[in-house]
Amino acid sequence: MNPIERIFTTILTVMFGLFGAIVRGILGAPATAVRKLTAPLSIDRARTPEIIDLRHQVLRQGRPRASAHFEGDNEDATRHWAVRQSGQIIGIATVLGRPFPQGDGPRWQLRGMAVHPEHQGRGVGKALLSAIEVEVGEPMWCNARTSAASFYERQGWQRRGETFDIPDVGPHIRMIRDPQAGAIDVQG
Ligand SMILES: CC(C)(COP(=O)(O)OP(=O)(O)OC[C@H]1O[C@@H](n2cnc3c(N)ncnc32)[C@H](O)[C@@H]1OP(=O)(O)O)[C@@H](O)C(=O)NCCC(=O)NCCS
C-alpha cells in the first residue's frame, strides 16, 4: 500500500468509527431511557441517611440540606421506606409515631412522601403509599400539600379541617386514612 492509499484508508477508518459511534449514541440513548423506566421496582425499608438526598431534592429544594432532616427521623418507632430501581432511590416516605393533633385520631403520621421528578406520574407514589398502608396496618394522618391532596384522596384519604400555611413550604391540609372508618366529618 503506497502512502496515499494508507492515508486514504486511515481517513475512511476514522470516518466509519465516528459514524458508528454517532449511530450507537442515537440508538442507545432511547434504549437506556426505556431500560431506566421499565426496570423492576422494589419497595422496602430504608435508613435515614439513604432518604435525605431525595427528600432534600423534592421537598426542600433551594433550602439548606439540614432542612431535610425531620424531628424524630431517628426515633425507634420511626420507619422510612424507599422505592428502588436499578440501585437508585426514586421514591421515599416516612411514618412517625405522632398523635393526630386534633383530639382522637390516628397515632401514626405520614411525612416526607416524595417521588423523583423523572418518575412522577408513573404509579410509584401510589405503589409506595399502598405498601406503607399495608405494613402500618393502622389509621394514619398527614399534613398534605394542597397540591398533592387529590393524590391522597385517590388512595382513600380524607381531608380534615381547613387549609393552613407551613412557612417556607406552602399551603397544607390535614388528611386521614382510616380503612375501617366510614365517612369522616370533613369539618372536624
Ligand atoms: C405527590 C407524589 C408523591 C405522587 O407520586 P406519583 O408517583 O407522582 O403519583 P402516581 O403516579 O402514583 O399517581 C397516582 C394517582 O394520583 C394522581 N396524582 C398524582 N399526583 C397528583 C397530584 N399532585 N394531584 C392530583 N393527582 C395526582 C395520578 O394522576 C394517579 O391517578 P390515577 O390513579 O387515577 O391514575 C409525587 O408526585 C411527588 O413527589 N410530588 C412532589 C412532592 C409532593 O408534593 N409530595 C407530597 C407532599 S404532602
Ligand as a Chemical Component Dictionary entry (heavy atoms), coordinates in Angstrom:
data_LIG
# 
_chem_comp.id                   LIG 
_chem_comp.type                 NON-POLYMER 
_chem_comp.pdbx_formal_charge   0 
_chem_comp.three_letter_code    LIG 
# 
loop_
_chem_comp_atom.comp_id 
_chem_comp_atom.atom_id 
_chem_comp_atom.alt_atom_id 
_chem_comp_atom.type_symbol 
_chem_comp_atom.charge 
_chem_comp_atom.model_Cartn_x 
_chem_comp_atom.model_Cartn_y 
_chem_comp_atom.model_Cartn_z 
_chem_comp_atom.pdbx_ordinal 
LIG C1  C1  C 0 -47.362 13.611 45.095 1  
LIG C2  C2  C 0 -46.455 12.462 44.653 2  
LIG C3  C3  C 0 -45.837 11.770 45.896 3  
LIG C4  C4  C 0 -47.309 11.427 43.884 4  
LIG O1  O1  O 0 -46.484 10.385 43.426 5  
LIG P1  P1  P 0 -46.553 9.941  41.883 6  
LIG O2  O2  O 0 -45.715 8.751  41.726 7  
LIG O3  O3  O 0 -46.239 11.115 41.059 8  
LIG O4  O4  O 0 -48.104 9.592  41.730 9  
LIG P2  P2  P 0 -48.741 8.331  40.987 10 
LIG O5  O5  O 0 -48.210 8.277  39.604 11 
LIG O6  O6  O 0 -48.598 7.110  41.814 12 
LIG O7  O7  O 0 -50.258 8.787  40.921 13 
LIG C5  C5  C 0 -51.343 8.023  41.466 14 
LIG C6  C6  C 0 -52.632 8.732  41.092 15 
LIG O8  O8  O 0 -52.664 10.037 41.716 16 
LIG C7  C7  C 0 -52.722 11.054 40.709 17 
LIG N1  N1  N 0 -51.832 12.140 41.138 18 
LIG C8  C8  C 0 -50.504 12.082 41.326 19 
LIG N2  N2  N 0 -50.040 13.267 41.770 20 
LIG C9  C9  C 0 -51.117 14.072 41.855 21 
LIG C10 C10 C 0 -51.297 15.417 42.258 22 
LIG N3  N3  N 0 -50.276 16.170 42.674 23 
LIG N4  N4  N 0 -52.555 15.919 42.223 24 
LIG C11 C11 C 0 -53.600 15.164 41.818 25 
LIG N5  N5  N 0 -53.497 13.877 41.433 26 
LIG C12 C12 C 0 -52.262 13.339 41.453 27 
LIG C13 C13 C 0 -52.267 10.404 39.423 28 
LIG O9  O9  O 0 -52.831 11.031 38.296 29 
LIG C14 C14 C 0 -52.768 8.991  39.601 30 
LIG O10 O10 O 0 -54.145 8.935  39.308 31 
LIG P3  P3  P 0 -54.833 7.562  38.770 32 
LIG O11 O11 O 0 -54.654 6.529  39.837 33 
LIG O12 O12 O 0 -56.254 7.935  38.543 34 
LIG O13 O13 O 0 -54.082 7.229  37.520 35 
LIG C15 C15 C 0 -45.308 12.930 43.707 36 
LIG O14 O14 O 0 -45.875 13.467 42.531 37 
LIG C16 C16 C 0 -44.379 13.946 44.324 38 
LIG O15 O15 O 0 -43.359 13.587 44.906 39 
LIG N6  N6  N 0 -44.709 15.246 44.193 40 
LIG C17 C17 C 0 -43.855 16.316 44.692 41 
LIG C18 C18 C 0 -43.708 16.287 46.209 42 
LIG C19 C19 C 0 -45.038 16.269 46.930 43 
LIG O16 O16 O 0 -45.937 17.055 46.664 44 
LIG N7  N7  N 0 -45.112 15.340 47.904 45 
LIG C20 C20 C 0 -46.287 15.210 48.752 46 
LIG C21 C21 C 0 -46.076 16.027 49.968 47 
LIG S1  S1  S 0 -47.542 16.029 51.002 48 
# 
loop_
_chem_comp_bond.comp_id 
_chem_comp_bond.atom_id_1 
_chem_comp_bond.atom_id_2 
_chem_comp_bond.value_order 
_chem_comp_bond.pdbx_ordinal 
LIG C1  C2  SING 1  
LIG C2  C3  SING 2  
LIG C2  C4  SING 3  
LIG C2  C15 SING 4  
LIG C4  O1  SING 5  
LIG O1  P1  SING 6  
LIG P1  O2  DOUB 7  
LIG P1  O3  SING 8  
LIG P1  O4  SING 9  
LIG O4  P2  SING 10 
LIG P2  O5  DOUB 11 
LIG P2  O6  SING 12 
LIG P2  O7  SING 13 
LIG O7  C5  SING 14 
LIG C5  C6  SING 15 
LIG C6  O8  SING 16 
LIG C6  C14 SING 17 
LIG O8  C7  SING 18 
LIG C7  N1  SING 19 
LIG C7  C13 SING 20 
LIG N1  C8  SING 21 
LIG N1  C12 SING 22 
LIG C8  N2  DOUB 23 
LIG N2  C9  SING 24 
LIG C9  C10 SING 25 
LIG C9  C12 DOUB 26 
LIG C10 N3  SING 27 
LIG C10 N4  DOUB 28 
LIG N4  C11 SING 29 
LIG C11 N5  DOUB 30 
LIG N5  C12 SING 31 
LIG C13 O9  SING 32 
LIG C13 C14 SING 33 
LIG C14 O10 SING 34 
LIG O10 P3  SING 35 
LIG P3  O11 DOUB 36 
LIG P3  O12 SING 37 
LIG P3  O13 SING 38 
LIG C15 O14 SING 39 
LIG C15 C16 SING 40 
LIG C16 O15 DOUB 41 
LIG C16 N6  SING 42 
LIG N6  C17 SING 43 
LIG C17 C18 SING 44 
LIG C18 C19 SING 45 
LIG C19 O16 DOUB 46 
LIG C19 N7  SING 47 
LIG N7  C20 SING 48 
LIG C20 C21 SING 49 
LIG C21 S1  SING 50 
# 
